[in-house]
Amino acid sequence: MSDLKYSSLWAIAIVVLTVLVFAINYNGYPGIFPIYKILAWPGIVTLRLFSEEINFIPKLSILLLGQFSAYFAATFLVRKIVHKLK
């Protein structure tokens, strides 16, 4: 499997997991997943670059794009380093 495909699959899996945990937290069960802030940290950092007056859907899109980008880059770099060390 190519590095791009592998990284994309892991990044999509993390984004889907983040959406599920976000939906549970948003719909009235906050605090059930204490790892949410650690999992969503790249997206939260990305949101800090923008104003708080953004509507919900664009804000969620920015969060998920930040999530995907950060986890894609991290997975890609780790995979490249592991291949170089072999």
Protein Blocks (a to p, Z undefined) as FASTA:
>chain_A
ZZklmmmmmmmmmmmmmmmmmmmmmnopghklmmlmmmmmmmmmmmmmpcfkbcfklmmm
mmmmmmmmmmmmmmmmmmmmmmmmZZ
